[in-house]
Amino acid sequence: MRLHRLHHRRRSPRHRRPRPRPRLPLALSRTDRYGGSVAHRIRFATEMTSAVTAEIGPDRTGLRISPGNPYNDITEHDMHDVYPALLNAIDPLGLAYLHLRQGPDEELLQHIRRQWSTALIVNRGGTPLDTRFADLDSGLADAVSVGATALANPDLPHRVRTGAPLNEPDPATFYGGDHRGYTDYPTLPTTES
């Protein structure tokens, strides 16, 4: 039996494959004063919101939160601890509004509505307008945001009033750098009375 020593040609660093990034179990996994416990993880949002409020006033300050946001591989396992703690910390500031990007957790949304004392704007991205308007009718939301639907329908109030069909947003044109997807959606003819 012969033993052979294999000689591998060393690859230059530019030919190395990147190592896969580990999927973090929490949205914020820092271990300094802005990570770890719930109190530490809400610290940045609390400090920034307080600083902005002190500078320009609570009536000109709002905060957007996105519980359960899955983008960029974020996972949150303790939303029912983090967001109530955050609201306890910032609700006394008397902000003009809280803008909530609604995720899959309806129970958390109900809790936030009960806990928040000023205007609550709810965004249920990708849902029909009727679903969003039901949040207004039930008192769950003080206002709803419609984002891409408004972008694709520059005459959205007219379409809603008349029951006209809506243009579909074209995500391929979002953030494209020119007029496409911003000023080129068709509008309905209106009659002047």
C-alpha positions as CSV (number, residue, x, y, z in Angstrom):
1,M,0.0,0.0,0.0
2,R,1.3,3.4,-0.9
3,L,0.5,6.5,0.9
4,H,0.3,9.6,-1.2
5,R,0.4,13.0,0.1
6,L,-2.1,15.1,-1.8
7,H,-0.9,18.6,-2.7
8,H,-3.7,21.0,-3.0
9,R,-3.1,24.2,-4.8
10,R,-4.0,27.0,-2.4
11,R,-6.7,29.2,-3.7
12,S,-6.4,32.9,-3.5
13,P,-8.7,34.6,-1.0
14,R,-10.8,36.0,-3.9
15,H,-11.8,32.4,-4.8
16,R,-12.9,31.4,-1.4
17,R,-16.6,30.8,-0.9
18,P,-18.1,33.0,1.8
19,R,-19.1,31.2,4.9
20,P,-22.8,31.1,5.5
21,R,-24.0,33.5,8.1
22,P,-25.6,31.9,11.1
23,R,-29.3,32.7,11.5
24,L,-29.7,34.7,14.7
25,P,-32.6,33.7,17.0
26,L,-33.5,37.2,17.9
27,A,-33.9,40.5,16.1
28,L,-31.3,42.0,18.4
29,S,-28.6,39.7,19.8
30,R,-26.1,42.2,21.1
31,T,-24.6,41.7,24.5
32,D,-23.8,45.3,25.4
33,R,-26.2,47.8,27.0
34,Y,-28.4,47.7,23.9
35,G,-28.8,43.9,23.9
36,G,-29.7,41.0,26.1
37,S,-32.6,41.7,28.4
38,V,-35.9,43.2,27.1
39,A,-35.1,46.5,29.0
40,H,-31.8,46.7,27.2
41,R,-33.2,45.8,23.8
42,I,-35.8,48.6,23.9
43,R,-33.2,51.1,25.1
44,F,-32.2,52.5,21.7
45,A,-35.8,53.1,20.6
46,T,-36.7,54.6,23.9
47,E,-33.6,56.9,24.0
48,M,-34.0,58.1,20.4
49,T,-37.8,58.7,20.8
50,S,-37.2,60.6,24.0
51,A,-34.5,62.7,22.4
52,V,-36.6,63.6,19.3
53,T,-39.6,64.4,21.4
54,A,-37.5,66.7,23.6
55,E,-36.1,68.5,20.5
56,I,-39.3,68.9,18.4
57,G,-42.2,68.1,20.7
58,P,-44.4,65.0,21.1
59,D,-47.1,66.5,18.8
60,R,-44.6,66.3,15.9
61,T,-43.1,62.9,16.7
62,G,-44.3,59.4,15.8
63,L,-42.8,55.9,15.9
64,R,-43.1,53.0,13.5
65,I,-42.8,49.5,14.8
66,S,-43.0,46.2,12.9
67,P,-43.6,43.3,15.3
68,G,-42.9,39.9,13.6
69,N,-41.2,41.5,10.6
70,P,-39.5,38.6,8.8
71,Y,-37.3,40.7,6.5
72,N,-33.5,40.1,6.5
73,D,-34.0,36.8,8.3
74,I,-35.2,38.5,11.5
75,T,-37.0,36.3,13.9
76,E,-38.6,37.5,17.1
77,H,-39.6,34.9,19.7
78,D,-40.6,37.3,22.5
79,M,-42.8,39.9,20.8
80,H,-45.3,39.7,23.6
81,D,-42.6,40.8,26.0
82,V,-40.7,43.3,23.9
83,Y,-43.5,45.5,22.4
84,P,-45.6,45.9,25.6
85,A,-42.4,47.0,27.4
86,L,-41.5,49.4,24.6
87,L,-45.0,50.9,24.7
88,N,-44.8,51.2,28.5
89,A,-41.7,53.2,28.1
90,I,-42.8,55.5,25.3
91,D,-46.5,56.0,25.8
92,P,-46.0,58.5,28.6
93,L,-44.2,60.7,26.0
94,G,-47.5,61.5,24.4
95,L,-46.4,60.9,20.8
96,A,-48.6,62.1,18.0
97,Y,-49.0,58.5,16.7
98,L,-47.7,55.0,16.7
99,H,-47.5,53.4,13.2
100,L,-47.8,49.6,13.3
101,R,-46.8,47.4,10.4
102,Q,-49.0,44.5,11.3
103,G,-47.5,41.0,11.2
104,P,-49.3,37.7,11.7
105,D,-50.0,38.2,15.4
106,E,-53.6,39.5,15.9
107,E,-53.5,39.1,19.6
108,L,-50.5,41.4,19.9
109,L,-52.3,44.0,17.7
110,Q,-55.3,43.9,20.1
111,H,-52.9,44.3,23.1
112,I,-51.1,47.2,21.4
113,R,-54.5,48.9,20.7
114,R,-55.5,48.6,24.4
115,Q,-52.1,49.8,25.7
116,W,-51.5,52.8,23.3
117,S,-53.2,56.0,24.3
118,T,-52.7,58.2,21.2
119,A,-53.4,57.7,17.5
120,L,-52.7,54.2,16.2
121,I,-52.0,53.9,12.4
122,V,-52.2,50.3,11.2
123,N,-50.7,49.0,8.0
124,R,-51.8,45.6,6.9
125,G,-49.6,45.4,3.8
126,G,-50.9,43.3,1.0
127,T,-54.5,43.1,2.3
128,P,-57.6,44.4,0.6
129,L,-58.8,47.9,1.4
130,D,-62.0,46.5,2.9
131,T,-59.9,44.6,5.5
132,R,-58.1,47.8,6.4
133,F,-61.2,49.9,6.5
134,A,-62.7,47.3,8.9
135,D,-59.9,48.2,11.4
136,L,-61.2,51.8,11.3
137,D,-64.8,50.7,11.7
138,S,-64.1,48.5,14.7
139,G,-61.9,51.2,16.4
140,L,-58.8,49.0,16.2
141,A,-57.1,51.7,14.2
142,D,-57.4,55.5,14.2
143,A,-56.0,55.6,10.7
144,V,-54.7,53.0,8.1
145,S,-51.8,53.4,5.8
146,V,-52.0,51.9,2.3
147,G,-48.5,52.4,0.9
148,A,-48.1,50.7,-2.4
149,T,-51.9,50.8,-3.1
150,A,-51.8,54.6,-2.9
151,L,-48.6,54.7,-5.1
152,A,-50.3,52.7,-7.8
153,N,-53.6,54.7,-7.5
154,P,-52.9,58.4,-7.5
155,D,-56.6,58.9,-7.5
156,L,-57.2,56.5,-4.7
157,P,-59.9,58.5,-2.8
158,H,-61.9,58.8,-6.1
159,R,-61.6,55.1,-6.8
160,V,-62.7,54.2,-3.2
161,R,-65.7,56.6,-3.3
162,T,-66.9,55.3,-6.7
163,G,-66.0,51.6,-6.2
164,A,-63.7,51.7,-9.3
165,P,-61.1,48.9,-9.8
166,L,-57.7,49.6,-8.4
167,N,-54.4,49.6,-10.4
168,E,-52.0,46.8,-9.2
169,P,-48.7,48.1,-7.9
170,D,-45.6,47.0,-9.9
171,P,-42.9,46.2,-7.3
172,A,-40.3,45.9,-10.1
173,T,-40.5,49.7,-10.5
174,F,-40.2,50.5,-6.8
175,Y,-37.1,52.6,-6.0
176,G,-36.1,52.5,-9.6
177,G,-34.7,56.0,-9.8
178,D,-37.0,57.5,-12.4
179,H,-40.7,58.2,-13.1
180,R,-41.7,54.6,-13.8
181,G,-43.8,53.3,-10.9
182,Y,-44.3,56.8,-9.4
183,T,-46.0,59.1,-11.9
184,D,-47.1,56.8,-14.7
185,Y,-50.0,54.9,-13.2
186,P,-53.3,55.6,-15.0
187,T,-56.0,57.7,-13.3
188,L,-59.7,57.5,-14.0
189,P,-61.4,60.3,-15.8
190,T,-63.3,62.6,-13.5
191,T,-66.4,64.6,-14.3
192,E,-66.6,68.2,-13.0
193,S,-70.0,69.2,-11.6
